[in-house]
Amino acid sequence: MEEDTKKLLDVIKRLNARAEFANLSQIMMQEVLPRLDLEKFAEESQPVKELLNSTELYSAKHFQRADRCLKQSYYVHFVLGQLTLLSQEKNDE
């Protein structure tokens, strides 16, 4: 069972490293980590520490990408709003 748990944690870590699977990885961690005896498991092996460290790094990276996309969407929304205002001004003339 311990070997299978290590393999599962490694899969979760690898999924989190890829943007398209990061959401799945986060869901898997929410389900798996509370069910593990992390203190006992962390003392015996490195996978939990590696998982948490890599998750922190990649989660920050995913957040930055999502933040960038959100800012870009605001820009697109602003430009479309300006175009709408211009078309309304032309229609009013």
C-alpha distances in whole Angstrom, upper triangle without the diagonal:
4,5,5,6,9,10,10,12,14,15,16,18,20,21,23,25,26,29,29,25,25,25,22,20,22,21,17,17,19,17,13,15,16,13,11,13,14,16,14,12,15,16,14,13,16,14,15,18,19,18,20,23,23,23,26,28,27,28,31,32,31,33,36,36,36,39,41,41,42,45,46,46,48,50,50,51,54,56,56,57,60,61,61,63,65,66,67,69,71,71,73,75
4,5,5,6,9,10,11,12,14,15,17,18,20,21,23,25,28,28,24,24,25,22,20,21,21,17,16,19,17,13,14,16,13,10,11,12,14,11,8,12,13,10,10,12,11,12,15,16,15,18,20,20,21,23,25,25,26,29,30,30,32,34,35,35,37,39,40,41,43,45,45,47,49,50,50,53,55,55,56,59,60,60,63,65,65,66,69,70,71,72,75
4,5,5,6,9,10,11,13,14,15,17,19,20,21,24,27,27,23,23,25,22,19,21,21,18,17,20,18,15,15,18,16,13,14,15,17,14,11,13,15,12,10,12,11,13,16,15,15,18,20,20,20,23,25,24,26,29,29,29,31,34,34,34,37,39,39,40,43,44,44,47,49,49,50,53,54,54,56,58,59,60,62,64,64,66,68,70,70,72,74
4,5,5,6,9,10,11,12,14,15,16,18,20,22,25,24,21,21,22,19,17,19,19,15,15,18,16,12,14,16,14,12,14,15,18,16,13,15,17,14,13,14,12,13,16,16,15,18,20,20,20,23,24,23,24,28,28,27,30,32,32,32,35,37,37,38,41,42,42,45,47,47,48,50,52,52,54,56,57,57,60,62,62,63,66,67,67,69,72
4,5,5,6,9,10,11,12,14,15,16,19,21,23,23,19,19,20,17,15,16,16,12,12,15,13,9,10,13,11,9,11,11,14,13,10,12,14,12,11,12,9,10,13,13,12,15,17,17,17,20,22,21,22,25,26,25,27,30,30,30,33,35,35,36,39,40,40,42,44,45,46,48,50,50,52,54,55,55,58,60,60,61,64,65,66,67,70
4,5,5,6,9,10,11,12,14,15,17,19,22,23,19,19,20,18,15,17,17,14,13,16,15,12,12,15,14,11,13,12,14,13,10,11,13,11,9,9,6,8,11,11,10,13,15,15,15,18,20,19,20,24,24,24,26,29,29,30,32,34,34,36,38,39,40,42,44,44,45,48,49,50,51,54,55,55,58,59,60,61,64,65,66,67,70
4,5,5,6,9,10,11,12,14,16,17,20,20,17,17,19,16,14,16,17,13,13,17,16,12,14,17,16,14,16,15,18,17,13,14,17,15,12,12,9,11,14,13,11,15,17,15,16,19,20,19,21,24,24,23,26,28,28,29,32,33,33,35,37,38,38,41,43,43,44,47,48,48,50,53,53,54,56,58,59,60,62,64,64,66,68
4,5,5,6,9,10,11,12,14,16,19,18,15,15,16,13,11,13,13,10,10,13,12,9,11,14,13,12,15,14,17,17,13,15,18,16,14,13,10,11,14,13,10,13,16,15,14,18,19,18,18,22,22,21,24,26,26,26,29,31,31,32,35,36,36,38,40,41,42,44,46,46,48,50,51,51,54,56,56,57,60,61,61,63,66
4,5,5,6,9,10,11,13,15,17,18,14,14,15,13,10,12,13,9,8,12,12,9,9,13,13,11,13,12,15,15,11,12,15,14,11,10,7,7,10,9,7,10,12,11,11,14,16,15,16,19,20,19,21,24,24,25,27,29,29,30,33,34,34,37,39,39,40,43,44,45,46,49,50,50,53,54,55,56,59,60,61,62,65
4,5,5,6,9,10,11,13,16,17,14,14,16,14,11,13,15,12,11,15,15,12,13,17,16,15,17,15,18,18,14,14,17,16,12,11,7,9,11,9,7,11,12,11,11,15,15,14,16,19,19,19,21,24,23,24,27,28,29,30,33,34,34,37,38,39,40,43,44,44,46,48,49,50,53,54,55,56,59,60,60,62,65
4,5,5,6,9,10,11,14,14,11,11,13,11,9,12,13,10,11,14,14,12,13,17,17,16,19,17,20,20,17,17,20,19,16,14,11,12,14,12,10,13,15,12,12,16,16,14,16,19,19,18,21,23,22,23,26,27,27,29,32,32,32,35,37,37,38,41,42,42,44,47,47,48,50,52,52,54,56,57,58,60,62
4,5,5,6,9,10,13,13,9,9,11,8,5,8,10,7,7,11,11,10,11,14,15,14,17,15,19,19,16,16,20,19,16,14,11,11,13,11,8,10,12,10,9,13,14,12,13,16,16,15,18,20,20,20,23,25,25,26,29,30,30,32,34,35,36,38,40,40,42,44,45,46,48,50,50,52,54,55,56,58,60
4,5,5,6,9,12,13,10,9,12,11,7,10,12,10,9,13,14,12,12,16,17,16,18,16,19,20,16,15,19,18,15,13,9,10,11,8,6,8,10,7,7,11,11,9,11,14,14,14,16,19,19,19,22,24,24,26,28,29,30,32,34,34,35,38,39,40,42,44,45,46,48,49,50,52,54,55,56,58,60
4,5,5,7,10,11,9,9,12,11,8,12,14,12,12,16,17,15,16,19,20,19,22,19,22,23,19,19,22,21,18,15,12,13,14,11,9,12,13,9,10,13,13,10,12,15,14,14,17,19,18,19,22,23,23,25,28,28,29,32,33,33,35,37,38,39,41,43,44,45,47,49,49,51,53,54,55,57,59
4,5,6,8,8,5,6,9,8,6,9,11,10,11,14,15,14,15,19,19,19,22,20,24,24,21,21,24,23,20,18,14,15,16,14,11,13,14,11,10,13,13,10,12,15,14,12,16,18,17,17,20,21,21,23,26,26,26,29,31,31,32,35,36,36,38,41,41,42,44,46,46,48,50,51,52,54,56
4,5,7,9,6,4,8,8,5,7,10,10,10,13,15,14,14,18,19,19,22,19,22,24,21,20,23,23,20,17,14,14,15,12,9,11,11,8,7,10,10,7,8,11,10,9,12,14,14,15,18,19,19,21,23,24,24,27,29,29,30,33,34,35,36,39,39,40,43,44,45,46,49,50,51,53,55
4,7,9,8,7,11,11,9,11,14,14,13,16,18,18,18,21,23,22,24,22,24,26,22,21,24,24,21,18,15,15,15,12,10,12,12,8,8,11,9,6,9,11,9,9,13,14,13,15,18,18,19,21,23,23,24,27,28,29,30,33,34,35,37,38,39,41,43,44,45,47,49,50,51,53,55
4,6,6,6,10,10,9,12,14,14,15,18,19,19,20,23,24,24,27,25,28,29,25,24,28,28,24,21,18,19,19,16,14,15,15,12,11,14,12,9,10,13,10,9,13,14,12,14,17,17,17,19,22,22,22,25,26,26,28,31,31,32,34,36,37,38,41,42,42,44,46,47,48,50,52
4,5,5,8,10,10,11,14,15,16,18,20,20,21,24,25,25,28,26,29,31,28,26,30,30,27,24,21,21,21,18,16,17,17,13,12,14,13,9,10,12,9,7,10,12,9,10,14,14,13,16,18,18,19,22,23,23,25,27,28,28,31,33,33,34,37,38,39,41,43,44,45,47,49
4,6,7,8,10,12,13,14,16,18,19,20,21,24,25,26,29,27,30,32,29,28,32,31,28,26,22,22,23,21,18,19,20,16,15,17,16,12,12,15,13,10,13,15,12,12,16,16,15,17,20,19,19,23,24,23,25,28,28,28,31,33,33,34,37,38,38,40,43,43,44,46,48
4,6,5,6,9,10,11,12,14,16,16,18,21,22,22,25,24,27,28,25,25,28,28,25,23,19,19,20,18,15,16,18,14,12,15,15,11,12,15,13,11,14,16,14,14,18,19,17,19,22,22,22,25,27,26,28,31,32,32,34,36,36,37,40,41,42,43,46,47,47,49,52
4,5,5,6,9,10,11,12,14,15,16,19,20,21,24,22,25,27,24,23,27,27,24,21,18,17,18,16,13,14,15,12,9,12,12,8,8,11,11,8,11,13,12,12,15,17,16,17,20,21,21,24,26,26,27,29,31,31,33,35,36,37,39,41,41,43,45,46,47,49,51
4,5,5,6,9,10,11,13,14,15,18,19,20,24,22,25,27,24,24,28,28,26,23,20,19,20,19,15,15,17,15,12,14,15,11,10,13,13,10,11,14,13,12,15,17,16,17,20,21,20,23,25,25,26,29,30,30,32,34,35,36,38,40,40,41,44,45,46,47,50
4,5,5,6,9,10,11,12,14,16,17,19,22,21,24,26,23,23,27,27,24,22,19,18,20,18,15,16,18,15,13,15,16,13,12,16,16,13,15,18,17,16,19,21,20,21,24,24,24,27,29,28,29,32,34,33,35,38,38,39,41,43,43,44,47,48,49,50,53
4,5,5,6,9,10,10,11,14,16,16,19,18,21,23,20,19,23,23,21,19,15,14,16,14,11,12,14,12,9,12,14,11,10,14,14,12,14,17,17,16,19,21,21,22,25,26,25,28,30,30,31,34,35,35,37,39,40,41,43,45,45,47,49,51,51,53,55
4,5,5,6,9,10,10,13,15,16,19,17,20,22,20,19,23,24,21,19,16,14,16,15,11,11,14,12,9,11,13,11,9,13,14,11,13,16,16,15,18,20,20,20,23,25,24,26,29,29,30,32,34,34,36,38,39,40,42,44,44,45,48,49,50,51,54
4,5,5,6,9,10,12,13,15,18,18,21,23,20,21,24,25,23,21,18,16,18,18,14,14,17,16,12,15,17,15,13,16,17,15,16,19,19,17,20,23,22,22,25,27,26,28,31,31,31,34,36,35,36,39,40,40,43,45,45,46,49,50,50,52,55
4,5,5,6,8,11,11,12,16,15,19,20,18,18,22,22,20,19,15,14,16,16,12,13,16,15,12,15,17,15,14,18,19,16,18,21,21,20,23,25,24,25,28,29,29,31,34,34,34,37,39,39,40,43,44,44,46,48,49,49,52,54,54,55,58
4,5,5,5,8,10,10,14,12,16,17,15,15,19,19,17,16,13,11,13,13,10,10,13,13,10,12,15,14,12,16,17,16,17,20,21,20,22,25,25,25,28,30,29,31,34,34,35,37,39,39,40,43,44,45,47,49,49,50,53,54,55,56,59
4,6,6,7,9,11,14,13,17,19,17,17,21,22,20,19,16,14,16,16,13,12,16,16,12,14,17,16,14,17,19,17,17,21,22,20,22,25,25,25,28,30,29,31,34,34,34,37,39,39,40,43,44,44,46,48,49,49,52,54,54,55,58
4,6,7,7,10,13,13,17,18,16,18,21,21,20,20,17,14,17,18,14,14,18,18,15,17,20,19,17,21,22,20,21,24,25,23,26,29,28,28,31,33,32,34,37,37,37,40,42,41,42,45,46,46,48,51,51,52,54,56,56,58,60
4,6,5,7,10,10,14,15,13,14,18,18,16,16,13,11,14,15,12,13,16,16,14,17,19,18,17,21,22,21,22,25,26,25,27,30,30,30,33,34,34,36,39,39,39,42,44,44,45,48,49,49,51,53,54,55,57,59,59,61,63
4,5,5,8,7,11,13,11,12,15,16,15,14,12,9,12,13,10,10,14,15,13,15,18,17,16,19,21,20,21,24,25,25,27,29,30,30,33,34,34,36,39,39,39,42,44,44,45,48,49,49,51,54,54,55,57,59,60,61,64
4,6,8,8,11,13,12,13,16,17,17,17,15,12,15,17,14,13,17,18,16,17,21,20,19,22,24,23,23,27,28,26,28,31,31,31,34,36,36,37,40,41,40,43,45,45,46,49,50,50,52,55,55,56,58,60,60,62,64
4,7,9,12,12,11,14,16,17,17,17,15,13,16,18,15,15,19,20,18,20,23,23,21,25,27,25,26,29,30,29,31,34,34,34,37,39,38,40,43,43,43,46,48,48,49,52,53,53,55,57,58,58,61,63,63,64,67
4,5,9,9,8,10,13,13,13,14,12,10,13,15,13,14,17,18,17,19,22,22,21,24,26,25,26,30,30,30,32,35,35,35,38,40,40,41,44,45,45,47,49,50,50,53,54,55,57,59,60,60,63,65,65,66,69
4,6,6,6,8,10,11,12,14,13,11,13,16,15,15,18,20,19,20,23,24,23,26,28,28,28,31,33,32,34,37,37,37,40,42,42,44,46,47,47,49,52,52,53,56,57,57,59,62,62,63,65,67,67,69,71
4,5,5,6,8,10,10,11,10,7,10,13,12,11,14,16,16,17,20,21,20,23,25,25,26,29,30,30,31,34,35,35,38,40,40,41,44,45,45,47,50,50,51,53,55,55,57,59,60,61,63,65,66,67,70
4,5,5,6,9,10,11,12,10,11,14,14,13,16,18,18,19,22,23,23,25,27,28,28,31,32,32,34,36,38,38,40,42,43,44,46,48,48,50,52,53,54,56,58,58,60,62,63,64,66,68,68,70,72
4,6,5,7,9,11,12,10,12,15,15,15,18,20,20,21,24,25,25,27,30,30,31,33,35,35,37,39,40,40,43,45,45,47,49,50,51,53,55,55,56,59,60,61,63,65,66,67,69,71,71,72,75
4,5,5,6,8,9,7,10,12,12,13,15,17,17,19,22,22,23,25,27,27,28,31,32,33,34,37,38,38,41,42,43,44,47,48,48,51,53,53,54,57,58,59,61,63,64,64,67,68,69,70,73
4,5,5,6,8,6,7,10,11,11,13,15,16,17,19,20,21,23,25,26,27,29,31,31,33,35,36,37,39,41,41,43,45,46,47,49,51,52,53,55,57,57,59,61,62,63,65,67,68,69,72
4,6,8,10,9,10,13,14,14,16,18,19,20,22,24,24,26,28,29,30,32,34,35,36,38,40,40,42,44,45,46,48,50,51,52,54,55,56,59,60,61,63,65,66,67,69,71,71,73,75
4,7,9,10,11,13,14,15,17,19,20,21,23,25,25,28,29,30,31,34,35,36,37,39,40,41,44,45,46,48,50,51,52,54,56,57,58,60,61,62,64,66,67,68,70,72,73,74,76
4,6,7,8,10,11,13,14,16,17,19,20,21,23,25,26,27,29,31,32,33,35,36,38,39,41,42,43,45,47,48,49,51,53,54,55,57,59,59,61,63,64,65,67,69,70,71,74
4,6,5,6,9,10,11,12,14,16,17,18,20,21,23,24,26,27,29,30,31,33,34,36,38,39,40,42,44,45,46,48,50,51,52,54,55,57,58,60,61,63,64,66,67,69,71
4,5,5,6,9,10,10,12,14,15,16,17,20,21,21,23,25,26,27,29,31,32,33,35,37,38,40,41,42,44,46,47,48,50,52,53,54,56,58,59,60,62,63,64,66,68
4,5,5,6,9,10,10,12,14,15,16,18,20,20,22,24,25,26,28,30,31,32,34,36,36,38,40,41,42,44,46,47,48,50,52,52,54,56,57,58,60,62,63,64,67
4,5,5,6,8,10,11,13,14,15,17,19,20,21,23,24,25,27,29,30,31,33,35,36,37,39,41,42,43,45,46,48,50,51,52,54,56,57,58,60,62,63,64,66
4,6,5,6,8,10,11,12,14,16,17,18,20,21,22,24,26,27,28,30,32,33,34,36,38,39,40,42,44,45,46,48,49,51,52,54,55,57,58,60,61,63,65
4,6,5,6,8,10,10,11,14,15,16,17,20,21,21,23,25,26,27,30,31,32,34,36,37,38,40,41,42,44,46,47,48,50,52,53,54,56,58,59,60,62
4,6,5,6,9,10,10,12,14,15,16,18,20,20,22,24,25,26,28,30,31,32,34,36,37,38,40,41,43,45,46,47,49,51,52,53,55,57,58,59,61
4,5,5,7,9,10,11,13,14,16,17,19,20,21,23,25,26,27,29,31,32,34,35,36,38,40,41,42,44,46,47,48,50,52,53,55,56,57,59,61
4,5,5,6,8,10,11,12,14,15,17,18,20,21,23,24,26,27,29,30,32,33,34,36,38,39,40,42,44,45,47,48,49,51,53,54,55,57,59
4,5,5,6,8,10,10,12,14,15,16,18,20,21,22,24,25,26,28,30,31,32,34,36,37,38,40,42,43,44,46,47,49,51,52,53,55,57
4,6,5,6,9,10,10,12,14,15,16,18,20,21,22,24,26,27,29,30,31,33,35,36,37,39,41,42,43,45,47,48,49,51,52,54,56
4,6,5,6,9,10,11,13,15,15,17,19,20,21,23,25,26,28,29,31,32,34,35,36,38,40,41,42,44,46,47,49,50,51,53,55
4,5,5,6,8,10,11,12,14,15,17,18,20,21,23,24,26,27,28,30,32,33,35,36,38,39,41,42,43,45,47,48,49,51,53
4,5,5,6,9,10,10,12,14,15,16,18,20,21,22,24,26,27,28,30,31,33,35,36,37,39,41,42,43,45,47,48,49,51
4,5,5,6,9,10,10,12,14,15,16,18,20,21,23,24,26,27,29,30,31,33,35,36,37,39,41,42,44,45,47,48,50
4,5,5,6,9,10,11,13,14,15,17,19,20,21,23,24,26,27,29,30,32,33,35,36,38,39,41,42,44,45,47,49
4,5,5,6,9,10,11,12,14,15,17,19,20,21,22,24,26,27,29,30,32,33,35,36,37,39,41,42,43,45,47
4,5,5,6,9,10,10,12,14,15,17,18,20,21,23,24,26,27,29,30,31,33,35,36,37,39,41,42,43,45
4,5,5,6,9,10,11,12,14,15,17,18,20,21,23,24,26,27,29,30,32,33,35,36,38,39,41,42,44
4,5,5,6,9,10,11,12,14,15,17,18,20,21,23,24,26,27,29,30,32,33,35,36,38,39,41,43
4,5,5,6,9,10,10,12,14,15,16,18,20,21,22,24,26,27,29,30,31,33,35,36,37,39,41
4,5,5,6,9,10,11,13,14,15,17,19,20,21,23,25,26,27,29,30,32,33,35,36,37,40
4,5,5,6,9,10,11,12,14,15,17,18,20,21,23,24,26,27,29,30,32,33,35,36,38
4,5,5,6,9,10,10,12,14,15,16,18,20,21,22,24,26,27,28,30,32,33,35,36
4,5,5,6,9,10,10,12,14,15,16,18,20,21,23,24,26,27,29,30,31,33,35
4,5,5,6,9,10,11,13,14,15,17,19,20,21,23,25,26,27,29,30,32,34
4,5,5,6,9,10,11,12,14,15,17,18,20,21,23,24,26,27,29,30,32
4,5,5,6,9,10,11,12,14,15,16,18,20,21,22,24,26,27,28,31
4,5,5,6,9,10,10,12,14,15,16,18,20,21,23,24,26,27,29
4,5,5,6,9,10,11,12,14,15,17,18,20,21,23,24,26,27
4,5,5,6,9,10,11,12,14,15,17,18,20,21,23,24,26
4,6,5,6,9,10,10,12,14,15,16,18,20,21,22,25
4,5,5,6,9,10,11,12,14,15,17,19,20,21,23
4,5,5,6,9,10,11,12,14,15,17,18,20,21
4,5,5,6,9,10,11,12,14,15,16,18,20
4,5,5,6,9,10,11,12,14,15,16,19
4,5,5,6,9,10,11,12,14,15,17
4,5,5,6,9,10,11,12,14,16
4,5,5,6,9,10,11,12,14
4,5,5,6,9,10,10,13
4,5,5,6,9,10,11
4,5,5,6,9,10
4,5,5,6,9
4,5,5,6
4,5,5
4,5
4
